[in-house]
Every structure is written in C-alpha cells, then in structure tokens.
C-alpha cells in the first residue's frame, strides 16, 4: 500500500484495475478488511 500512497500523492487521478482469480474470500472479509483498508487510504472502489 505504500506504493499506492506514493502514486496518490503524485497524481491527481489514479486508476488501478485489480483482478483476483482462482480463489475466494467471504463477503465479511471483503467488507471488513479490503473495503475498510481502502477507505482508510482514501481509495474509492468502482465495484462492477
């Protein structure tokens, strides 16, 4: 996440596509860990 912070500090707009395959996490882990970590970093999610 340090790289994300660096890029966000250097650019007005930053778009990164994250694709995860061949595995799974629970909806609860997604909400509690992934979304919360991104929220704390000020990263918005475009969930498709």
mmCIF entry with sequence, helices, sheets and N, C-alpha, C, O atoms, coordinates in Angstrom:
data_MODEL
# 
_entry.id   MODEL 
# 
_entity.id                         1 
_entity.type                       polymer 
_entity.pdbx_number_of_molecules   1 
# 
_entity_poly.entity_id                      1 
_entity_poly.type                           'polypeptide(L)' 
_entity_poly.nstd_linkage                   no 
_entity_poly.nstd_monomer                   no 
_entity_poly.pdbx_seq_one_letter_code       
;(UNK)(UNK)(UNK)(UNK)(UNK)(UNK)(UNK)(UNK)(UNK)(UNK)(UNK)(UNK)(UNK)(UNK)(UNK)(UNK)
(UNK)(UNK)(UNK)(UNK)(UNK)(UNK)(UNK)(UNK)(UNK)(UNK)(UNK)(UNK)(UNK)(UNK)(UNK)(UNK)
(UNK)(UNK)(UNK)(UNK)(UNK)(UNK)(UNK)(UNK)(UNK)(UNK)(UNK)(UNK)(UNK)(UNK)(UNK)(UNK)
;
_entity_poly.pdbx_seq_one_letter_code_can   XXXXXXXXXXXXXXXXXXXXXXXXXXXXXXXXXXXXXXXXXXXXXXXX 
_entity_poly.pdbx_strand_id                 A 
# 
loop_
_entity_poly_seq.entity_id 
_entity_poly_seq.num 
_entity_poly_seq.mon_id 
_entity_poly_seq.hetero 
1 1  UNK n 
1 2  UNK n 
1 3  UNK n 
1 4  UNK n 
1 5  UNK n 
1 6  UNK n 
1 7  UNK n 
1 8  UNK n 
1 9  UNK n 
1 10 UNK n 
1 11 UNK n 
1 12 UNK n 
1 13 UNK n 
1 14 UNK n 
1 15 UNK n 
1 16 UNK n 
1 17 UNK n 
1 18 UNK n 
1 19 UNK n 
1 20 UNK n 
1 21 UNK n 
1 22 UNK n 
1 23 UNK n 
1 24 UNK n 
1 25 UNK n 
1 26 UNK n 
1 27 UNK n 
1 28 UNK n 
1 29 UNK n 
1 30 UNK n 
1 31 UNK n 
1 32 UNK n 
1 33 UNK n 
1 34 UNK n 
1 35 UNK n 
1 36 UNK n 
1 37 UNK n 
1 38 UNK n 
1 39 UNK n 
1 40 UNK n 
1 41 UNK n 
1 42 UNK n 
1 43 UNK n 
1 44 UNK n 
1 45 UNK n 
1 46 UNK n 
1 47 UNK n 
1 48 UNK n 
# 
_struct_asym.id          A 
_struct_asym.entity_id   1 
# 
loop_
_struct_conf.conf_type_id 
_struct_conf.id 
_struct_conf.pdbx_PDB_helix_id 
_struct_conf.beg_label_comp_id 
_struct_conf.beg_label_asym_id 
_struct_conf.beg_label_seq_id 
_struct_conf.pdbx_beg_PDB_ins_code 
_struct_conf.end_label_comp_id 
_struct_conf.end_label_asym_id 
_struct_conf.end_label_seq_id 
_struct_conf.pdbx_end_PDB_ins_code 
_struct_conf.beg_auth_comp_id 
_struct_conf.beg_auth_asym_id 
_struct_conf.beg_auth_seq_id 
_struct_conf.end_auth_comp_id 
_struct_conf.end_auth_asym_id 
_struct_conf.end_auth_seq_id 
_struct_conf.pdbx_PDB_helix_class 
_struct_conf.details 
_struct_conf.pdbx_PDB_helix_length 
HELX_P HELX_P1 AA1 UNK A 2  ? UNK A 10 ? UNK A 2  UNK A 10 1 ? 9 
HELX_P HELX_P2 AA2 UNK A 27 ? UNK A 29 ? UNK A 27 UNK A 29 1 ? 3 
HELX_P HELX_P3 AA3 UNK A 30 ? UNK A 35 ? UNK A 30 UNK A 35 3 ? 6 
HELX_P HELX_P4 AA4 UNK A 36 ? UNK A 41 ? UNK A 36 UNK A 41 1 ? 6 
# 
_struct_conf_type.id          HELX_P 
_struct_conf_type.criteria    ? 
_struct_conf_type.reference   ? 
# 
loop_
_atom_site.group_PDB 
_atom_site.id 
_atom_site.type_symbol 
_atom_site.label_atom_id 
_atom_site.label_alt_id 
_atom_site.label_comp_id 
_atom_site.label_asym_id 
_atom_site.label_entity_id 
_atom_site.label_seq_id 
_atom_site.pdbx_PDB_ins_code 
_atom_site.Cartn_x 
_atom_site.Cartn_y 
_atom_site.Cartn_z 
_atom_site.occupancy 
_atom_site.B_iso_or_equiv 
_atom_site.pdbx_formal_charge 
_atom_site.auth_seq_id 
_atom_site.auth_comp_id 
_atom_site.auth_asym_id 
_atom_site.auth_atom_id 
_atom_site.pdbx_PDB_model_num 
ATOM 1   N N  . UNK A 1 1  ? 0.815   -1.204  0.000   1.00 0.00 ? 1  UNK A N  1 
ATOM 2   C CA . UNK A 1 1  ? 0.000   0.000   0.000   1.00 0.00 ? 1  UNK A CA 1 
ATOM 3   C C  . UNK A 1 1  ? 0.856   1.265   0.000   1.00 0.00 ? 1  UNK A C  1 
ATOM 4   O O  . UNK A 1 1  ? 0.369   2.348   -0.324  1.00 0.00 ? 1  UNK A O  1 
ATOM 5   N N  . UNK A 1 2  ? 2.116   1.127   0.360   1.00 0.00 ? 2  UNK A N  1 
ATOM 6   C CA . UNK A 1 2  ? 2.991   2.287   0.320   1.00 0.00 ? 2  UNK A CA 1 
ATOM 7   C C  . UNK A 1 2  ? 3.116   2.864   -1.077  1.00 0.00 ? 2  UNK A C  1 
ATOM 8   O O  . UNK A 1 2  ? 3.174   4.081   -1.246  1.00 0.00 ? 2  UNK A O  1 
ATOM 9   N N  . UNK A 1 3  ? 3.156   2.006   -2.067  1.00 0.00 ? 3  UNK A N  1 
ATOM 10  C CA . UNK A 1 3  ? 3.235   2.455   -3.465  1.00 0.00 ? 3  UNK A CA 1 
ATOM 11  C C  . UNK A 1 3  ? 1.966   3.213   -3.833  1.00 0.00 ? 3  UNK A C  1 
ATOM 12  O O  . UNK A 1 3  ? 2.024   4.230   -4.525  1.00 0.00 ? 3  UNK A O  1 
ATOM 13  N N  . UNK A 1 4  ? 0.824   2.720   -3.372  1.00 0.00 ? 4  UNK A N  1 
ATOM 14  C CA . UNK A 1 4  ? -0.446  3.404   -3.654  1.00 0.00 ? 4  UNK A CA 1 
ATOM 15  C C  . UNK A 1 4  ? -0.429  4.816   -3.070  1.00 0.00 ? 4  UNK A C  1 
ATOM 16  O O  . UNK A 1 4  ? -0.840  5.768   -3.734  1.00 0.00 ? 4  UNK A O  1 
ATOM 17  N N  . UNK A 1 5  ? 0.040   4.951   -1.847  1.00 0.00 ? 5  UNK A N  1 
ATOM 18  C CA . UNK A 1 5  ? 0.112   6.270   -1.217  1.00 0.00 ? 5  UNK A CA 1 
ATOM 19  C C  . UNK A 1 5  ? 1.031   7.195   -1.997  1.00 0.00 ? 5  UNK A C  1 
ATOM 20  O O  . UNK A 1 5  ? 0.711   8.367   -2.197  1.00 0.00 ? 5  UNK A O  1 
ATOM 21  N N  . UNK A 1 6  ? 2.164   6.680   -2.437  1.00 0.00 ? 6  UNK A N  1 
ATOM 22  C CA . UNK A 1 6  ? 3.095   7.492   -3.221  1.00 0.00 ? 6  UNK A CA 1 
ATOM 23  C C  . UNK A 1 6  ? 2.442   7.966   -4.510  1.00 0.00 ? 6  UNK A C  1 
ATOM 24  O O  . UNK A 1 6  ? 2.503   9.150   -4.842  1.00 0.00 ? 6  UNK A O  1 
ATOM 25  N N  . UNK A 1 7  ? 1.821   7.048   -5.234  1.00 0.00 ? 7  UNK A N  1 
ATOM 26  C CA . UNK A 1 7  ? 1.183   7.415   -6.502  1.00 0.00 ? 7  UNK A CA 1 
ATOM 27  C C  . UNK A 1 7  ? 0.053   8.411   -6.288  1.00 0.00 ? 7  UNK A C  1 
ATOM 28  O O  . UNK A 1 7  ? -0.098  9.354   -7.065  1.00 0.00 ? 7  UNK A O  1 
ATOM 29  N N  . UNK A 1 8  ? -0.742  8.210   -5.242  1.00 0.00 ? 8  UNK A N  1 
ATOM 30  C CA . UNK A 1 8  ? -1.841  9.145   -4.963  1.00 0.00 ? 8  UNK A CA 1 
ATOM 31  C C  . UNK A 1 8  ? -1.316  10.538  -4.627  1.00 0.00 ? 8  UNK A C  1 
ATOM 32  O O  . UNK A 1 8  ? -1.966  11.537  -4.935  1.00 0.00 ? 8  UNK A O  1 
ATOM 33  N N  . UNK A 1 9  ? -0.157  10.607  -4.006  1.00 0.00 ? 9  UNK A N  1 
ATOM 34  C CA . UNK A 1 9  ? 0.390   11.912  -3.646  1.00 0.00 ? 9  UNK A CA 1 
ATOM 35  C C  . UNK A 1 9  ? 0.983   12.633  -4.858  1.00 0.00 ? 9  UNK A C  1 
ATOM 36  O O  . UNK A 1 9  ? 1.143   13.853  -4.828  1.00 0.00 ? 9  UNK A O  1 
ATOM 37  N N  . UNK A 1 10 ? 1.306   11.906  -5.909  1.00 0.00 ? 10 UNK A N  1 
ATOM 38  C CA . UNK A 1 10 ? 1.966   12.495  -7.076  1.00 0.00 ? 10 UNK A CA 1 
ATOM 39  C C  . UNK A 1 10 ? 1.023   12.795  -8.231  1.00 0.00 ? 10 UNK A C  1 
ATOM 40  O O  . UNK A 1 10 ? 1.355   13.590  -9.111  1.00 0.00 ? 10 UNK A O  1 
ATOM 41  N N  . UNK A 1 11 ? -0.165  12.161  -8.238  1.00 0.00 ? 11 UNK A N  1 
ATOM 42  C CA . UNK A 1 11 ? -1.101  12.324  -9.347  1.00 0.00 ? 11 UNK A CA 1 
ATOM 43  C C  . UNK A 1 11 ? -2.481  12.717  -8.828  1.00 0.00 ? 11 UNK A C  1 
ATOM 44  O O  . UNK A 1 11 ? -2.921  12.253  -7.776  1.00 0.00 ? 11 UNK A O  1 
ATOM 45  N N  . UNK A 1 12 ? -3.147  13.572  -9.579  1.00 0.00 ? 12 UNK A N  1 
ATOM 46  C CA . UNK A 1 12 ? -4.492  13.999  -9.202  1.00 0.00 ? 12 UNK A CA 1 
ATOM 47  C C  . UNK A 1 12 ? -5.488  12.850  -9.340  1.00 0.00 ? 12 UNK A C  1 
ATOM 48  O O  . UNK A 1 12 ? -6.364  12.685  -8.491  1.00 0.00 ? 12 UNK A O  1 
ATOM 49  N N  . UNK A 1 13 ? -5.359  12.062  -10.395 1.00 0.00 ? 13 UNK A N  1 
ATOM 50  C CA . UNK A 1 13 ? -6.251  10.929  -10.630 1.00 0.00 ? 13 UNK A CA 1 
ATOM 51  C C  . UNK A 1 13 ? -5.413  9.676   -10.830 1.00 0.00 ? 13 UNK A C  1 
ATOM 52  O O  . UNK A 1 13 ? -4.427  9.681   -11.566 1.00 0.00 ? 13 UNK A O  1 
ATOM 53  N N  . UNK A 1 14 ? -5.819  8.607   -10.165 1.00 0.00 ? 14 UNK A N  1 
ATOM 54  C CA . UNK A 1 14 ? -5.109  7.339   -10.265 1.00 0.00 ? 14 UNK A CA 1 
ATOM 55  C C  . UNK A 1 14 ? -6.145  6.235   -10.390 1.00 0.00 ? 14 UNK A C  1 
ATOM 56  O O  . UNK A 1 14 ? -7.018  6.098   -9.533  1.00 0.00 ? 14 UNK A O  1 
ATOM 57  N N  . UNK A 1 15 ? -6.051  5.444   -11.461 1.00 0.00 ? 15 UNK A N  1 
ATOM 58  C CA . UNK A 1 15 ? -6.955  4.314   -11.665 1.00 0.00 ? 15 UNK A CA 1 
ATOM 59  C C  . UNK A 1 15 ? -6.131  3.049   -11.774 1.00 0.00 ? 15 UNK A C  1 
ATOM 60  O O  . UNK A 1 15 ? -5.192  2.967   -12.565 1.00 0.00 ? 15 UNK A O  1 
ATOM 61  N N  . UNK A 1 16 ? -6.492  2.069   -10.974 1.00 0.00 ? 16 UNK A N  1 
ATOM 62  C CA . UNK A 1 16 ? -5.812  0.783   -10.989 1.00 0.00 ? 16 UNK A CA 1 
ATOM 63  C C  . UNK A 1 16 ? -6.879  -0.297  -11.039 1.00 0.00 ? 16 UNK A C  1 
ATOM 64  O O  . UNK A 1 16 ? -7.855  -0.248  -10.290 1.00 0.00 ? 16 UNK A O  1 
ATOM 65  N N  . UNK A 1 17 ? -6.695  -1.267  -11.918 1.00 0.00 ? 17 UNK A N  1 
ATOM 66  C CA . UNK A 1 17 ? -7.621  -2.385  -12.020 1.00 0.00 ? 17 UNK A CA 1 
ATOM 67  C C  . UNK A 1 17 ? -7.018  -3.575  -11.291 1.00 0.00 ? 17 UNK A C  1 
ATOM 68  O O  . UNK A 1 17 ? -5.877  -3.961  -11.544 1.00 0.00 ? 17 UNK A O  1 
ATOM 69  N N  . UNK A 1 18 ? -7.789  -4.142  -10.395 1.00 0.00 ? 18 UNK A N  1 
ATOM 70  C CA . UNK A 1 18 ? -7.348  -5.302  -9.629  1.00 0.00 ? 18 UNK A CA 1 
ATOM 71  C C  . UNK A 1 18 ? -8.255  -6.472  -9.968  1.00 0.00 ? 18 UNK A C  1 
ATOM 72  O O  . UNK A 1 18 ? -9.470  -6.409  -9.781  1.00 0.00 ? 18 UNK A O  1 
ATOM 73  N N  . UNK A 1 19 ? -7.650  -7.535  -10.466 1.00 0.00 ? 19 UNK A N  1 
ATOM 74  C CA . UNK A 1 19 ? -8.401  -8.738  -10.829 1.00 0.00 ? 19 UNK A CA 1 
ATOM 75  C C  . UNK A 1 19 ? -7.843  -9.888  -10.011 1.00 0.00 ? 19 UNK A C  1 
ATOM 76  O O  . UNK A 1 19 ? -6.641  -10.149 -10.041 1.00 0.00 ? 19 UNK A O  1 
ATOM 77  N N  . UNK A 1 20 ? -8.710  -10.577 -9.282  1.00 0.00 ? 20 UNK A N  1 
ATOM 78  C CA . UNK A 1 20 ? -8.297  -11.724 -8.474  1.00 0.00 ? 20 UNK A CA 1 
ATOM 79  C C  . UNK A 1 20 ? -9.003  -12.969 -8.997  1.00 0.00 ? 20 UNK A C  1 
ATOM 80  O O  . UNK A 1 20 ? -10.221 -12.975 -9.174  1.00 0.00 ? 20 UNK A O  1 
ATOM 81  N N  . UNK A 1 21 ? -8.225  -14.025 -9.243  1.00 0.00 ? 21 UNK A N  1 
ATOM 82  C CA . UNK A 1 21 ? -8.762  -15.265 -9.800  1.00 0.00 ? 21 UNK A CA 1 
ATOM 83  C C  . UNK A 1 21 ? -8.347  -16.466 -8.952  1.00 0.00 ? 21 UNK A C  1 
ATOM 84  O O  . UNK A 1 21 ? -7.432  -16.388 -8.132  1.00 0.00 ? 21 UNK A O  1 
ATOM 85  N N  . UNK A 1 22 ? -9.043  -17.568 -9.174  1.00 0.00 ? 22 UNK A N  1 
ATOM 86  C CA . UNK A 1 22 ? -8.688  -18.864 -8.592  1.00 0.00 ? 22 UNK A CA 1 
ATOM 87  C C  . UNK A 1 22 ? -8.614  -18.843 -7.074  1.00 0.00 ? 22 UNK A C  1 
ATOM 88  O O  . UNK A 1 22 ? -7.627  -19.285 -6.485  1.00 0.00 ? 22 UNK A O  1 
ATOM 89  N N  . UNK A 1 23 ? -9.643  -18.338 -6.457  1.00 0.00 ? 23 UNK A N  1 
ATOM 90  C CA . UNK A 1 23 ? -9.732  -18.309 -5.001  1.00 0.00 ? 23 UNK A CA 1 
ATOM 91  C C  . UNK A 1 23 ? -11.009 -17.598 -4.583  1.00 0.00 ? 23 UNK A C  1 
ATOM 92  O O  . UNK A 1 23 ? -11.838 -17.250 -5.424  1.00 0.00 ? 23 UNK A O  1 
ATOM 93  N N  . UNK A 1 24 ? -11.161 -17.389 -3.308  1.00 0.00 ? 24 UNK A N  1 
ATOM 94  C CA . UNK A 1 24 ? -12.362 -16.727 -2.814  1.00 0.00 ? 24 UNK A CA 1 
ATOM 95  C C  . UNK A 1 24 ? -12.113 -16.176 -1.419  1.00 0.00 ? 24 UNK A C  1 
ATOM 96  O O  . UNK A 1 24 ? -11.265 -16.678 -0.681  1.00 0.00 ? 24 UNK A O  1 
ATOM 97  N N  . UNK A 1 25 ? -12.864 -15.136 -1.067  1.00 0.00 ? 25 UNK A N  1 
ATOM 98  C CA . UNK A 1 25 ? -12.915 -14.650 0.303   1.00 0.00 ? 25 UNK A CA 1 
ATOM 99  C C  . UNK A 1 25 ? -14.388 -14.461 0.644   1.00 0.00 ? 25 UNK A C  1 
ATOM 100 O O  . UNK A 1 25 ? -15.238 -14.357 -0.241  1.00 0.00 ? 25 UNK A O  1 
ATOM 101 N N  . UNK A 1 26 ? -14.664 -14.420 1.901   1.00 0.00 ? 26 UNK A N  1 
ATOM 102 C CA . UNK A 1 26 ? -16.050 -14.222 2.307   1.00 0.00 ? 26 UNK A CA 1 
ATOM 103 C C  . UNK A 1 26 ? -16.452 -12.769 2.100   1.00 0.00 ? 26 UNK A C  1 
ATOM 104 O O  . UNK A 1 26 ? -15.608 -11.874 2.054   1.00 0.00 ? 26 UNK A O  1 
ATOM 105 N N  . UNK A 1 27 ? -17.730 -12.560 1.980   1.00 0.00 ? 27 UNK A N  1 
ATOM 106 C CA . UNK A 1 27 ? -18.260 -11.191 1.877   1.00 0.00 ? 27 UNK A CA 1 
ATOM 107 C C  . UNK A 1 27 ? -17.859 -10.393 3.113   1.00 0.00 ? 27 UNK A C  1 
ATOM 108 O O  . UNK A 1 27 ? -17.559 -9.203  3.024   1.00 0.00 ? 27 UNK A O  1 
ATOM 109 N N  . UNK A 1 28 ? -17.856 -11.058 4.264   1.00 0.00 ? 28 UNK A N  1 
ATOM 110 C CA . UNK A 1 28 ? -17.492 -10.392 5.516   1.00 0.00 ? 28 UNK A CA 1 
ATOM 111 C C  . UNK A 1 28 ? -16.029 -9.931  5.487   1.00 0.00 ? 28 UNK A C  1 
ATOM 112 O O  . UNK A 1 28 ? -15.736 -8.804  5.885   1.00 0.00 ? 28 UNK A O  1 
ATOM 113 N N  . UNK A 1 29 ? -15.111 -10.784 5.023   1.00 0.00 ? 29 UNK A N  1 
ATOM 114 C CA . UNK A 1 29 ? -13.710 -10.386 4.896   1.00 0.00 ? 29 UNK A CA 1 
ATOM 115 C C  . UNK A 1 29 ? -13.554 -9.229  3.920   1.00 0.00 ? 29 UNK A C  1 
ATOM 116 O O  . UNK A 1 29 ? -12.772 -8.308  4.158   1.00 0.00 ? 29 UNK A O  1 
ATOM 117 N N  . UNK A 1 30 ? -14.294 -9.278  2.829   1.00 0.00 ? 30 UNK A N  1 
ATOM 118 C CA . UNK A 1 30 ? -14.242 -8.198  1.850   1.00 0.00 ? 30 UNK A CA 1 
ATOM 119 C C  . UNK A 1 30 ? -14.662 -6.879  2.482   1.00 0.00 ? 30 UNK A C  1 
ATOM 120 O O  . UNK A 1 30 ? -13.982 -5.863  2.336   1.00 0.00 ? 30 UNK A O  1 
ATOM 121 N N  . UNK A 1 31 ? -15.790 -6.905  3.186   1.00 0.00 ? 31 UNK A N  1 
ATOM 122 C CA . UNK A 1 31 ? -16.300 -5.687  3.827   1.00 0.00 ? 31 UNK A CA 1 
ATOM 123 C C  . UNK A 1 31 ? -15.353 -5.201  4.923   1.00 0.00 ? 31 UNK A C  1 
ATOM 124 O O  . UNK A 1 31 ? -15.003 -4.022  4.973   1.00 0.00 ? 31 UNK A O  1 
ATOM 125 N N  . UNK A 1 32 ? -14.942 -6.121  5.801   1.00 0.00 ? 32 UNK A N  1 
ATOM 126 C CA . UNK A 1 32 ? -14.177 -5.748  6.991   1.00 0.00 ? 32 UNK A CA 1 
ATOM 127 C C  . UNK A 1 32 ? -12.719 -5.424  6.704   1.00 0.00 ? 32 UNK A C  1 
ATOM 128 O O  . UNK A 1 32 ? -12.143 -4.557  7.361   1.00 0.00 ? 32 UNK A O  1 
ATOM 129 N N  . UNK A 1 33 ? -12.127 -6.083  5.762   1.00 0.00 ? 33 UNK A N  1 
ATOM 130 C CA . UNK A 1 33 ? -10.689 -5.929  5.547   1.00 0.00 ? 33 UNK A CA 1 
ATOM 131 C C  . UNK A 1 33 ? -10.351 -5.136  4.293   1.00 0.00 ? 33 UNK A C  1 
ATOM 132 O O  . UNK A 1 33 ? -9.633  -4.138  4.365   1.00 0.00 ? 33 UNK A O  1 
ATOM 133 N N  . UNK A 1 34 ? -10.858 -5.565  3.156   1.00 0.00 ? 34 UNK A N  1 
ATOM 134 C CA . UNK A 1 34 ? -10.490 -4.912  1.886   1.00 0.00 ? 34 UNK A CA 1 
ATOM 135 C C  . UNK A 1 34 ? -11.089 -3.512  1.799   1.00 0.00 ? 34 UNK A C  1 
ATOM 136 O O  . UNK A 1 34 ? -10.367 -2.529  1.634   1.00 0.00 ? 34 UNK A O  1 
ATOM 137 N N  . UNK A 1 35 ? -12.399 -3.431  1.910   1.00 0.00 ? 35 UNK A N  1 
ATOM 138 C CA . UNK A 1 35 ? -13.046 -2.131  1.777   1.00 0.00 ? 35 UNK A CA 1 
ATOM 139 C C  . UNK A 1 35 ? -12.604 -1.162  2.868   1.00 0.00 ? 35 UNK A C  1 
ATOM 140 O O  . UNK A 1 35 ? -12.420 0.027   2.609   1.00 0.00 ? 35 UNK A O  1 
ATOM 141 N N  . UNK A 1 36 ? -12.434 -1.666  4.082   1.00 0.00 ? 36 UNK A N  1 
ATOM 142 C CA . UNK A 1 36 ? -12.011 -0.796  5.177   1.00 0.00 ? 36 UNK A CA 1 
ATOM 143 C C  . UNK A 1 36 ? -10.591 -0.278  4.963   1.00 0.00 ? 36 UNK A C  1 
ATOM 144 O O  . UNK A 1 36 ? -10.317 0.896   5.215   1.00 0.00 ? 36 UNK A O  1 
ATOM 145 N N  . UNK A 1 37 ? -9.691  -1.135  4.504   1.00 0.00 ? 37 UNK A N  1 
ATOM 146 C CA . UNK A 1 37 ? -8.321  -0.691  4.221   1.00 0.00 ? 37 UNK A CA 1 
ATOM 147 C C  . UNK A 1 37 ? -8.318  0.383   3.140   1.00 0.00 ? 37 UNK A C  1 
ATOM 148 O O  . UNK A 1 37 ? -7.634  1.397   3.276   1.00 0.00 ? 37 UNK A O  1 
ATOM 149 N N  . UNK A 1 38 ? -9.069  0.171   2.077   1.00 0.00 ? 38 UNK A N  1 
ATOM 150 C CA . UNK A 1 38 ? -9.139  1.171   1.011   1.00 0.00 ? 38 UNK A CA 1 
ATOM 151 C C  . UNK A 1 38 ? -9.776  2.460   1.515   1.00 0.00 ? 38 UNK A C  1 
ATOM 152 O O  . UNK A 1 38 ? -9.330  3.551   1.158   1.00 0.00 ? 38 UNK A O  1 
ATOM 153 N N  . UNK A 1 39 ? -10.809 2.349   2.336   1.00 0.00 ? 39 UNK A N  1 
ATOM 154 C CA . UNK A 1 39 ? -11.461 3.543   2.885   1.00 0.00 ? 39 UNK A CA 1 
ATOM 155 C C  . UNK A 1 39 ? -10.474 4.362   3.703   1.00 0.00 ? 39 UNK A C  1 
ATOM 156 O O  . UNK A 1 39 ? -10.431 5.587   3.582   1.00 0.00 ? 39 UNK A O  1 
ATOM 157 N N  . UNK A 1 40 ? -9.683  3.697   4.531   1.00 0.00 ? 40 UNK A N  1 
ATOM 158 C CA . UNK A 1 40 ? -8.710  4.394   5.366   1.00 0.00 ? 40 UNK A CA 1 
ATOM 159 C C  . UNK A 1 40 ? -7.637  5.082   4.529   1.00 0.00 ? 40 UNK A C  1 
ATOM 160 O O  . UNK A 1 40 ? -7.077  6.098   4.943   1.00 0.00 ? 40 UNK A O  1 
ATOM 161 N N  . UNK A 1 41 ? -7.354  4.534   3.368   1.00 0.00 ? 41 UNK A N  1 
ATOM 162 C CA . UNK A 1 41 ? -6.362  5.134   2.473   1.00 0.00 ? 41 UNK A CA 1 
ATOM 163 C C  . UNK A 1 41 ? -6.975  6.192   1.550   1.00 0.00 ? 41 UNK A C  1 
ATOM 164 O O  . UNK A 1 41 ? -6.262  6.839   0.783   1.00 0.00 ? 41 UNK A O  1 
ATOM 165 N N  . UNK A 1 42 ? -8.281  6.363   1.625   1.00 0.00 ? 42 UNK A N  1 
ATOM 166 C CA . UNK A 1 42 ? -8.942  7.343   0.758   1.00 0.00 ? 42 UNK A CA 1 
ATOM 167 C C  . UNK A 1 42 ? -9.114  6.854   -0.662  1.00 0.00 ? 42 UNK A C  1 
ATOM 168 O O  . UNK A 1 42 ? -9.217  7.658   -1.588  1.00 0.00 ? 42 UNK A O  1 
ATOM 169 N N  . UNK A 1 43 ? -9.147  5.539   -0.844  1.00 0.00 ? 43 UNK A N  1 
ATOM 170 C CA . UNK A 1 43 ? -9.264  4.942   -2.169  1.00 0.00 ? 43 UNK A CA 1 
ATOM 171 C C  . UNK A 1 43 ? -10.716 4.552   -2.402  1.00 0.00 ? 43 UNK A C  1 
ATOM 172 O O  . UNK A 1 43 ? -11.281 3.765   -1.643  1.00 0.00 ? 43 UNK A O  1 
ATOM 173 N N  . UNK A 1 44 ? -11.317 5.098   -3.445  1.00 0.00 ? 44 UNK A N  1 
ATOM 174 C CA . UNK A 1 44 ? -12.683 4.752   -3.806  1.00 0.00 ? 44 UNK A CA 1 
ATOM 175 C C  . UNK A 1 44 ? -12.705 3.471   -4.634  1.00 0.00 ? 44 UNK A C  1 
ATOM 176 O O  . UNK A 1 44 ? -11.750 3.166   -5.349  1.00 0.00 ? 44 UNK A O  1 
ATOM 177 N N  . UNK A 1 45 ? -13.783 2.738   -4.532  1.00 0.00 ? 45 UNK A N  1 
ATOM 178 C CA . UNK A 1 45 ? -13.925 1.495   -5.287  1.00 0.00 ? 45 UNK A CA 1 
ATOM 179 C C  . UNK A 1 45 ? -15.041 1.639   -6.309  1.00 0.00 ? 45 UNK A C  1 
ATOM 180 O O  . UNK A 1 45 ? -16.121 2.140   -6.001  1.00 0.00 ? 45 UNK A O  1 
ATOM 181 N N  . UNK A 1 46 ? -14.770 1.199   -7.512  1.00 0.00 ? 46 UNK A N  1 
ATOM 182 C CA . UNK A 1 46 ? -15.783 1.116   -8.557  1.00 0.00 ? 46 UNK A CA 1 
ATOM 183 C C  . UNK A 1 46 ? -16.100 -0.379  -8.706  1.00 0.00 ? 46 UNK A C  1 
ATOM 184 O O  . UNK A 1 46 ? -15.458 -1.087  -9.482  1.00 0.00 ? 46 UNK A O  1 
ATOM 185 N N  . UNK A 1 47 ? -17.083 -0.834  -7.960  1.00 0.00 ? 47 UNK A N  1 
ATOM 186 C CA . UNK A 1 47 ? -17.389 -2.260  -7.939  1.00 0.00 ? 47 UNK A CA 1 
ATOM 187 C C  . UNK A 1 47 ? -18.331 -2.601  -9.092  1.00 0.00 ? 47 UNK A C  1 
ATOM 188 O O  . UNK A 1 47 ? -19.429 -2.056  -9.203  1.00 0.00 ? 47 UNK A O  1 
ATOM 189 N N  . UNK A 1 48 ? -17.884 -3.492  -9.923  1.00 0.00 ? 48 UNK A N  1 
ATOM 190 C CA . UNK A 1 48 ? -18.699 -3.887  -11.080 1.00 0.00 ? 48 UNK A CA 1 
ATOM 191 C C  . UNK A 1 48 ? -19.467 -5.136  -10.805 1.00 0.00 ? 48 UNK A C  1 
ATOM 192 O O  . UNK A 1 48 ? -20.204 -5.610  -11.669 1.00 0.00 ? 48 UNK A O  1 
# 
